[in-house]
Amino acid sequence: MASSLICSETACRVSSVLNRDVKQYGKKFMFDCNEETCWNSDQGERQWLILEFPESVRVSEVKVQFQGGFSAKTCRLEGCAKNEEFTVSSHFYPEDNNFLQSFPIQEAPAVDIVKITFENSADFFGRIIVYSLDVLGEKAP
């Protein structure tokens, strides 16, 4: 049974934060279960986030809630073991809306690190706003 892979030991990095204001728009707000807080990237192409898990995992689903007008049109999911190169697992195509969207991932390999690249944005300046993000799956044997 798939469950959330994000825990207190999961490390997260993001490409940018709007005006470097991590107190208002930092990465932690994607995981705080508060519908009024969010991660807001700065402008620029190909925003991304990296999750490093405490142990190997197999991703089976990505759930993300954007702010309409600031969503990604194409997302690329990549993964790797520690100290390895990223390999592409999947692409998914969110709708430009405010709803929580789910994207099943087929036959993902066991990885320690996951990278989600927001390849393009509905926003003219390339900003991405994420209110909620979850990665589901199971620990790899």
C-alpha positions as CSV (number, residue, x, y, z in Angstrom):
1,M,0.0,0.0,0.0
2,A,1.4,3.4,-1.0
3,S,1.9,6.0,1.7
4,S,3.5,9.4,2.0
5,L,7.3,9.1,1.6
6,I,7.9,12.6,3.0
7,C,8.9,12.6,6.7
8,S,10.8,14.8,9.1
9,E,14.1,13.3,7.9
10,T,13.4,14.1,4.2
11,A,15.7,16.9,3.0
12,C,14.3,19.3,0.5
13,R,16.0,21.9,-1.8
14,V,14.4,24.2,-4.3
15,S,15.7,26.2,-7.2
16,S,14.6,29.6,-5.8
17,V,12.3,31.4,-3.5
18,L,10.5,34.7,-4.4
19,N,12.7,37.6,-3.4
20,R,14.6,35.1,-1.2
21,D,11.8,35.6,1.4
22,V,11.9,32.1,2.9
23,K,9.9,33.2,6.0
24,Q,6.9,33.9,3.8
25,Y,7.4,31.7,0.7
26,G,9.9,29.0,1.7
27,K,9.9,25.3,0.7
28,K,8.6,24.1,4.1
29,F,5.2,25.5,3.3
30,M,4.6,22.8,0.7
31,F,4.5,20.2,3.5
32,D,2.8,22.1,6.4
33,C,-0.8,21.1,5.5
34,N,-1.9,24.7,5.7
35,E,-4.0,25.8,2.7
36,E,-2.9,29.4,3.2
37,T,0.8,29.0,2.9
38,C,2.9,28.1,-0.2
39,W,6.3,27.8,-1.8
40,N,6.6,30.6,-4.3
41,S,9.6,30.4,-6.7
42,D,11.3,33.4,-8.1
43,Q,11.0,34.0,-11.9
44,G,13.0,32.0,-14.4
45,E,12.8,28.9,-16.5
46,R,12.8,25.4,-15.2
47,Q,12.2,25.7,-11.5
48,W,12.8,22.5,-9.6
49,L,12.7,20.8,-6.2
50,I,14.8,17.9,-4.9
51,L,13.8,15.5,-2.1
52,E,16.4,13.3,-0.5
53,F,14.9,10.5,1.5
54,P,16.5,8.8,4.5
55,E,16.3,5.4,2.7
56,S,15.6,4.0,-0.7
57,V,12.1,4.4,-2.0
58,R,9.9,3.5,-5.0
59,V,7.6,6.4,-6.0
60,S,4.1,5.4,-7.2
61,E,2.3,8.8,-7.2
62,V,3.0,12.5,-7.0
63,K,0.3,14.9,-5.6
64,V,0.6,18.6,-6.2
65,Q,-1.6,21.6,-5.7
66,F,-0.5,24.8,-7.6
67,Q,-2.0,28.2,-7.6
68,G,-3.9,28.7,-10.9
69,G,-1.9,30.9,-13.2
70,F,1.3,29.8,-11.6
71,S,1.3,26.1,-12.3
72,A,3.7,24.1,-14.4
73,K,2.5,22.9,-17.8
74,T,5.0,20.0,-18.0
75,C,6.8,18.3,-15.1
76,R,9.7,15.9,-15.2
77,L,10.3,13.3,-12.4
78,E,13.8,12.1,-12.1
79,G,15.5,9.9,-9.5
80,C,18.9,8.5,-8.5
81,A,20.8,6.7,-5.8
82,K,23.1,8.8,-3.7
83,N,26.2,10.0,-5.7
84,E,24.7,8.9,-9.0
85,E,23.3,10.8,-12.0
86,F,19.6,11.5,-12.3
87,T,17.6,9.5,-14.8
88,V,14.1,10.4,-16.0
89,S,11.3,8.3,-14.6
90,S,8.3,10.0,-15.9
91,H,6.7,13.2,-17.3
92,F,3.3,14.5,-16.1
93,Y,1.1,17.3,-17.3
94,P,-0.8,19.3,-14.7
95,E,-3.8,21.4,-15.4
96,D,-3.6,25.1,-14.7
97,N,-6.0,25.3,-11.7
98,N,-6.1,25.4,-7.9
99,F,-7.1,21.8,-7.3
100,L,-5.0,19.0,-5.8
101,Q,-3.9,16.9,-8.7
102,S,-2.6,13.3,-8.7
103,F,-0.2,11.7,-11.1
104,P,0.5,8.0,-11.0
105,I,4.0,6.9,-11.7
106,Q,4.5,3.6,-13.5
107,E,7.3,1.2,-12.6
108,A,9.6,3.7,-11.0
109,P,13.0,2.3,-9.9
110,A,14.3,2.4,-6.3
111,V,15.9,5.8,-5.6
112,D,17.3,7.8,-2.7
113,I,16.8,11.2,-4.3
114,V,13.8,12.5,-6.4
115,K,13.9,15.7,-8.5
116,I,10.8,17.3,-9.9
117,T,11.5,19.9,-12.6
118,F,8.7,22.3,-13.6
119,E,9.8,22.6,-17.2
120,N,7.5,25.5,-18.0
121,S,5.0,27.7,-16.2
122,A,1.6,29.1,-17.0
123,D,3.1,32.4,-15.6
124,F,4.8,34.6,-18.2
125,F,7.8,35.1,-15.9
126,G,8.2,31.4,-15.1
127,R,7.1,31.6,-11.4
128,I,5.7,28.5,-9.8
129,I,3.5,28.5,-6.7
130,V,2.9,25.2,-4.9
131,Y,0.5,25.0,-1.9
132,S,0.8,21.3,-1.3
133,L,3.2,18.5,-2.5
134,D,3.3,14.9,-1.5
135,V,5.2,11.9,-2.9
136,L,3.6,8.5,-2.4
137,G,5.1,5.1,-2.6
138,E,6.9,2.6,-0.5
139,K,10.3,1.9,1.0
140,A,12.5,-0.1,-1.4
141,P,13.5,-3.6,-0.1
